[in-house]
């Protein structure tokens, strides 16, 4: 089973798959200045949880995740921060298999 998970992770995190996913979804959610602000982040996280059929995240969970990803502490996520979120979510999904 570990081998299957490792192969899935390697495939999903492959640049040729990951980067188009990050580009497409980041472009959908970014504001006119090219960032994702917290008000845009909340529906993204809620949608991801709903898609994964998980209970809605608490406000505390959303706050903690946003703070963790907001490395510059400026209230905005850039594409690199967002890529990290997508990688983390891929790992969570693979771990649930």
N, C-alpha and C positions, 0 to 999 in steps of 0.2 A: 504494500500500500504506500509506503514511504516513497518508493521509486516513482509511482504514478503522480503523487503530489509534487515531487521535485520536478518532474518533467512538465507538469501543468504550470508550475510557478515559472520555470525557465521560459516556457513558451509565452505565457501571458506578460512576462516582464521583458520580453524581447523588444528591442527598440522599434522594430518594424510594426509591432502590434501596439505597444504602449504609447508611443508618441502620437500616432494619428488619433487614438482615443483621447489622450490628454488635450491635444489641439482642438478637436471638435467640441468636446464638452466644456473646456475652459472658455472657448469663444462664445458658447451659448450663454454662459453665466456672468462673464466679466462685464464691468460697467464701461462707460465711454472712455475712462482713463486707463483701462486695461488691467484692472484689479477686481478681485472678488471681495466685497465688503461683507461684514457680518450679516447684514440684512439679506444679502443674496445667498450667503452660506447656509442659513437656516433651512430654506426649502431644499437645497441640494442634499443636505444630510438627511432630512426627513424623507426625501424621495428615495435615497439609497437604502435607508432602513426599510421602507415600504417595499421596494423591489426585492430585497433579501428576505422579506416576510418576517422581519424582526419587529418587536414592539417599538413604538416611537421613542426616540431618545429623550431623556430629560433635558431640561434647560441647562442643568449643571453639566451634563455630558457634552452638549453642544458648546457651551462656554469653554470647557476644558480643552476640547479638540481644537477650537478656533485659536485659543491662546497658545497651544502647543505648536500649531502650524504657523502662527504669526511671528516668525523669527525676528523681524525688525521691530516688533511691538508698535506698529503704526496703524493697526486696525484694518489692514488690507492683506489679502493673500495674492502673491504674484504667481506666475505659472509654475515656478519651481516648488513653491509651497503646495500648490494644487497637485502637482505630480506626486509629491510625497503622500498626500491623502489617497490618491488612486492606488499607489503601490501598497499602502497599508491596508486598504480595503481588499485588494486582490489577495493579500496574505491572509486576512481574516476569513475570506470565503474559502480559500484552499484549506485552512486549518479546520474548517467545519466539515470537510468531506470525510 
